[in-house]
Every structure is written in C-alpha cells, then in structure tokens.
C-alpha cells in the first residue's frame, strides 16, 4: 500500500515555527499531533466521520498526490490551502463522474453547501483538518498526520464507477464489494472488541474454524492485559456476554463471519477479507501480535 501524500504546505505539524519550512506562510497553523493515533484502533467517533462517502472523498483529495493535483490545477495560490469552492467542484465531479468543467450549478451547490454546513466543521472538530472562514471564503489550511491511519479505508473510496476524471491510474479492485457497503464495513470496525475478533481470526496460527470459548478467552486476556486464565470470572463474563449477544451476531448479519450459536463455532464468511483489509494497526496495550 502506498503511503498517502500529505502536502507539506498543508501538514498540521507538532513542530514549532522555527523548525517548519513553511513557517513564514502565516496562514498555515501548526497544532500538536498525537502520533499514538497511528497505532490505535478505529474509534466510534472516527467511524462516524469516515462513514460519509463525501468526507472520505475530501480527505482523499487532500492527502493523495494524484488527487491533490486536481485541486492544484483549480487553485491560484494552493500554497495557502485549498478553497471550499474548489473542493466542492472536485467532489462534485467525482460523485457525478464528470470532468470538473462539466458539472452543473445544481451539482456544485449541493456539494458546496454540505461541505460548509456539515463536512468541514465535523472534520475539523475531530482534528482531521484545519480550516478558516473569512470574507474571502473558506479555505482548508491543514491536514492532520493521523489521517495516515485511515489510508486503507480511503483507498476503498476509489472504485472504477466513481473514479475522479482526470486522474491517471485506475484503482484495481481485488475484492468483491457487491454485497457490502464500505460504510457498513467501517461501522463494523467501530468497536475494539469486534476488531479483536477479526484480528484473532486472521492470525496465521488460527484455523478457519474458531471455537467461541477460545476466542472469548483470548479477547479477555488481551482486554485485561493478562495471560490466558489470569483474569477474573467477571472480566471474562463481560467479554462473553458482549460477544454472544451483540458483536458476533452483528458480524454474522453482514456475512463477515458465520456464527453457529448452537455449536459455538465461528468461521470466516464471504466478506471477512473485505473488512479485515480495512482494520488499522492495533494498540500495543492489547498485546496483539
């Protein structure tokens, strides 16, 4: 997987002004960045942000060099960020599978209004981007480094049916997504325990058939940062109940796993690899190996 391109002129850095190449560009804000985000599970708040296809497109346009070039061609002075107007034009072209100069006023207005009223504020509130509004309009000035954590998820925005015209290399789909929406896959990942289930089942030393008791034991050990069998019965009961009543049925409903409740057996189902492909790195505190 190619690392995302984050333009230096847009990077929200944890460094001070004296050590930043673009410090003399007074409109570039430098704010602290918690690099621990890069190894943390996908949180529910992050999943809520990324469940929006339009917000994923905005982030892809801002962080992938191939897509950023589309914005750069629209900007007079892209070293001072990207305007919401040009972002709306690019997003609208992408969504309607048109060249930028062929989008209609209605298509542009739809994208522009939701960017200003919903998507840009939510992305800033959750520290994905930095933007400012003035009499001259709204401009995105920065992208947080922790957006790199969602590189794989953003890559799945690039399907052959809605690839932004003007980009050179088409994204090659390797998995069948016909029966599972990416939005639903992201929601499935918005829980540490479900991510733990997927991680356990994809380990090289785990057979395709997983027994419920063994899965429950291992997740309890990970969650309590202890060895197998060294946790309390209450701690295991909490994991047992959550898996049995909620998490495994939810994964089963989306054909990610096949959960045989009577026999206590879990198998990978048709969309297991799709969802696992989107799982971010795991936190060391859970001792996933």
C-alpha positions as CSV (number, residue, x, y, z in Angstrom):
1,X,0.0,0.0,0.0
2,X,1.4,3.4,-1.0
3,X,1.8,5.8,1.8
4,X,-0.6,8.8,1.4
5,X,0.8,12.1,0.1
6,X,0.3,14.9,2.6
7,X,1.4,18.2,1.0
8,X,4.0,19.8,3.3
9,X,2.2,23.1,2.8
10,X,-0.9,21.5,4.3
11,X,0.6,19.4,7.1
12,X,-0.5,20.1,10.6
13,X,2.7,19.7,12.4
14,X,3.7,19.2,16.0
15,X,6.9,21.2,15.5
16,X,7.3,24.8,16.3
17,X,7.5,27.6,13.8
18,X,11.3,27.8,13.9
19,X,11.7,24.3,12.5
20,X,9.0,24.3,9.9
21,X,9.9,25.0,6.3
22,X,6.6,26.9,5.7
23,X,6.6,28.8,8.9
24,X,6.7,32.1,7.0
25,X,3.3,31.3,5.5
26,X,1.3,32.9,8.2
27,X,-1.9,31.2,7.3
28,X,-0.6,27.8,8.0
29,X,-1.5,26.8,11.5
30,X,0.8,24.4,13.5
31,X,-1.0,22.4,16.1
32,X,0.1,19.4,18.2
33,X,-0.4,16.0,16.7
34,X,-0.7,12.8,18.8
35,X,1.2,10.2,16.9
36,X,-0.3,7.5,19.1
37,X,-3.4,7.8,16.9
38,X,-1.4,5.9,14.2
39,X,-1.5,2.7,16.2
40,X,-4.9,3.0,17.9
41,X,-8.0,1.1,16.9
42,X,-10.6,2.8,14.9
43,X,-12.9,4.6,17.4
44,X,-16.6,5.0,17.1
45,X,-16.2,8.8,16.6
46,X,-13.7,8.2,13.8
47,X,-16.0,5.7,12.2
48,X,-18.9,8.2,12.3
49,X,-16.7,10.6,10.4
50,X,-15.5,8.1,7.8
51,X,-18.9,6.6,7.2
52,X,-19.6,9.6,5.0
53,X,-18.5,8.9,1.4
54,X,-18.3,12.7,0.8
55,X,-16.0,13.2,3.8
56,X,-13.8,10.3,2.6
57,X,-13.5,12.0,-0.8
58,X,-12.5,15.3,0.8
59,X,-9.7,13.5,2.8
60,X,-8.6,11.6,-0.3
61,X,-8.4,14.8,-2.3
62,X,-6.3,16.5,0.4
63,X,-3.9,13.6,1.1
64,X,-3.3,11.7,-2.1
65,X,-0.9,13.3,-4.6
66,X,-2.7,12.1,-7.6
67,X,-5.9,13.7,-6.4
68,X,-4.4,16.7,-4.9
69,X,-3.1,17.7,-8.3
70,X,-6.8,18.1,-9.4
71,X,-7.2,20.8,-6.7
72,X,-3.8,22.4,-7.5
73,X,-5.0,22.9,-11.1
74,X,-8.0,24.8,-9.8
75,X,-6.1,27.0,-7.3
76,X,-4.4,30.3,-8.0
77,X,-2.4,30.0,-4.7
78,X,-2.6,26.5,-3.4
79,X,0.3,27.1,-1.0
80,X,-2.3,28.8,1.2
81,X,-4.5,25.8,1.3
82,X,-7.5,24.8,-0.9
83,X,-10.8,26.7,-1.1
84,X,-14.1,25.1,-0.2
85,X,-15.3,26.2,-3.6
86,X,-12.7,24.1,-5.4
87,X,-13.1,21.2,-3.1
88,X,-16.8,21.3,-3.9
89,X,-16.1,21.3,-7.6
90,X,-13.7,18.3,-7.3
91,X,-16.0,16.4,-5.1
92,X,-19.0,17.0,-7.4
93,X,-17.0,16.0,-10.4
94,X,-16.0,12.8,-8.6
95,X,-19.5,11.9,-7.5
96,X,-21.1,12.6,-10.9
97,X,-18.2,11.0,-12.9
98,X,-17.6,14.2,-14.9
99,X,-14.8,16.5,-15.8
100,X,-14.7,19.4,-13.4
101,X,-15.8,21.9,-16.1
102,X,-18.8,19.8,-17.0
103,X,-20.6,19.8,-13.6
104,X,-23.8,21.7,-13.3
105,X,-24.6,24.6,-10.9
106,X,-27.0,22.3,-9.0
107,X,-24.4,19.6,-8.6
108,X,-21.8,22.2,-7.4
109,X,-24.2,23.9,-5.0
110,X,-25.2,20.6,-3.4
111,X,-21.6,19.7,-2.6
112,X,-20.6,23.2,-1.6
113,X,-23.4,23.7,0.9
114,X,-22.9,20.4,2.7
115,X,-19.2,20.9,2.9
116,X,-19.6,24.3,4.6
117,X,-22.5,23.3,6.8
118,X,-21.5,19.8,7.8
119,X,-18.4,18.0,6.5
120,X,-15.6,20.6,7.0
121,X,-16.8,21.5,10.5
122,X,-17.0,17.9,11.6
123,X,-13.6,17.1,10.1
124,X,-12.1,20.0,12.0
125,X,-13.8,19.2,15.3
126,X,-12.3,15.7,15.2
127,X,-8.8,17.0,14.3
128,X,-8.7,15.7,10.8
129,X,-8.3,19.1,9.1
130,X,-7.8,22.8,9.9
131,X,-9.8,25.4,8.0
132,X,-10.7,29.0,8.3
133,X,-13.6,31.2,7.0
134,X,-13.2,34.9,6.1
135,X,-14.8,37.5,3.9
136,X,-12.8,35.9,1.1
137,X,-14.4,32.4,1.6
138,X,-13.5,29.2,3.3
139,X,-10.1,27.5,2.9
140,X,-8.7,24.2,4.2
141,X,-5.2,25.0,5.6
142,X,-4.0,21.8,7.1
143,X,-4.4,18.0,7.3
144,X,-3.5,16.2,10.5
145,X,-0.8,13.5,10.2
146,X,-3.0,11.0,11.9
147,X,-5.2,10.8,8.8
148,X,-2.5,8.4,7.5
149,X,-4.0,5.9,9.9
150,X,-7.1,5.7,7.5
151,X,-5.1,5.2,4.4
152,X,-6.6,1.8,3.5
153,X,-10.1,2.9,4.2
154,X,-9.7,6.0,2.0
155,X,-8.3,3.8,-0.8
156,X,-11.6,1.9,-0.9
157,X,-13.3,5.1,-2.0
158,X,-11.6,4.6,-5.4
159,X,-14.0,2.3,-7.2
160,X,-14.0,2.1,-11.0
161,X,-17.5,3.5,-11.2
162,X,-16.8,6.8,-9.4
163,X,-13.1,7.5,-10.0
164,X,-12.4,11.2,-10.3
165,X,-12.0,12.0,-14.0
166,X,-8.5,13.4,-14.7
167,X,-6.6,11.1,-12.6
168,X,-4.2,8.7,-14.3
169,X,-4.1,5.3,-12.6
170,X,-7.3,3.5,-12.0
171,X,-7.7,1.7,-8.7
172,X,-7.7,-2.1,-9.1
173,X,-10.4,-3.8,-7.1
174,X,-9.2,-7.1,-5.7
175,X,-12.2,-8.0,-3.6
176,X,-16.0,-8.2,-4.3
177,X,-17.8,-5.5,-2.5
178,X,-21.1,-6.0,-4.4
179,X,-23.0,-7.1,-1.2
180,X,-21.4,-5.0,1.4
181,X,-21.2,-1.2,1.6
182,X,-17.9,0.3,2.7
183,X,-19.9,2.5,5.1
184,X,-21.2,-0.7,6.8
185,X,-17.7,-2.2,6.9
186,X,-16.5,0.9,8.7
187,X,-19.3,0.8,11.2
188,X,-18.4,-2.9,12.0
189,X,-14.9,-1.7,12.8
190,X,-16.1,1.0,15.2
191,X,-15.6,-1.2,18.2
192,X,-12.4,-2.5,19.8
193,X,-13.9,-5.9,20.6
194,X,-15.0,-6.5,17.0
195,X,-11.6,-5.5,15.8
196,X,-10.2,-8.0,18.2
197,X,-12.4,-10.8,16.8
198,X,-11.2,-10.0,13.3
199,X,-7.5,-9.8,14.4
200,X,-7.8,-13.2,16.2
201,X,-9.4,-14.9,13.2
202,X,-6.8,-13.6,10.7
203,X,-3.8,-14.8,12.8
204,X,-1.6,-17.3,10.9
205,X,-1.8,-19.9,13.6
206,X,-5.6,-19.8,13.8
207,X,-7.6,-22.3,11.8
208,X,-10.5,-21.2,9.6
209,X,-12.8,-22.7,12.3
210,X,-12.7,-20.9,15.6
211,X,-14.3,-22.0,18.8
212,X,-16.2,-19.5,20.8
213,X,-14.6,-20.4,24.2
214,X,-11.1,-20.0,22.8
215,X,-12.0,-16.7,21.2
216,X,-13.5,-15.4,24.4
217,X,-10.5,-16.5,26.5
218,X,-8.0,-14.7,24.2
219,X,-10.0,-11.5,23.9
220,X,-10.4,-11.4,27.7
221,X,-6.7,-11.8,28.1
222,X,-6.0,-9.0,25.5
223,X,-8.5,-6.6,27.0
224,X,-7.3,-7.1,30.6
225,X,-3.6,-7.1,29.5
226,X,-3.1,-10.5,31.2
227,X,-2.1,-14.1,30.4
228,X,-4.7,-16.7,29.5
229,X,-6.6,-17.7,32.6
230,X,-5.2,-14.9,34.8
231,X,-8.3,-12.7,34.5
232,X,-11.3,-12.8,36.8
233,X,-14.6,-14.6,36.1
234,X,-16.4,-11.2,35.9
235,X,-13.9,-9.9,33.3
236,X,-14.5,-13.0,31.2
237,X,-18.3,-12.8,31.6
238,X,-18.3,-9.2,30.3
239,X,-16.5,-10.3,27.1
240,X,-18.6,-13.5,26.9
241,X,-21.9,-11.6,27.1
242,X,-20.8,-8.9,24.6
243,X,-19.6,-11.4,22.0
244,X,-22.6,-13.7,22.3
245,X,-25.4,-11.1,22.4
246,X,-24.1,-8.4,20.2
247,X,-20.7,-8.4,18.4
248,X,-20.7,-11.9,16.8
249,X,-24.3,-11.6,15.6
250,X,-23.6,-8.2,14.1
251,X,-20.6,-9.6,12.2
252,X,-22.7,-12.6,11.2
253,X,-25.6,-10.4,9.9
254,X,-23.1,-8.8,7.4
255,X,-21.7,-12.1,6.3
256,X,-18.3,-11.3,7.7
257,X,-18.4,-14.4,9.9
258,X,-20.6,-17.4,10.1
259,X,-21.6,-17.9,13.7
260,X,-23.1,-21.2,14.7
261,X,-24.6,-20.4,18.1
262,X,-25.6,-23.9,18.9
263,X,-22.2,-25.4,18.4
264,X,-20.2,-22.4,19.5
265,X,-18.2,-22.3,16.2
266,X,-17.2,-19.3,14.2
267,X,-16.0,-19.4,10.6
268,X,-14.9,-16.7,8.1
269,X,-17.6,-15.7,5.7
270,X,-17.6,-14.1,2.3
271,X,-16.8,-10.6,3.4
272,X,-14.3,-11.4,6.1
273,X,-11.3,-10.4,3.9
274,X,-13.0,-7.2,2.9
275,X,-13.5,-5.9,6.4
276,X,-10.1,-7.2,7.7
277,X,-8.5,-5.3,4.8
278,X,-9.7,-2.1,6.5
279,X,-8.6,-2.9,10.0
280,X,-6.0,-0.3,11.3
281,X,-2.9,-1.3,13.3
282,X,-3.6,-2.5,16.8
283,X,-2.5,-0.8,20.0
284,X,0.4,-2.4,21.9
285,X,-1.6,-2.2,25.1
286,X,-3.7,-5.1,23.9
287,X,-0.6,-7.1,23.1
288,X,-1.8,-8.1,19.7
289,X,0.9,-10.0,17.9
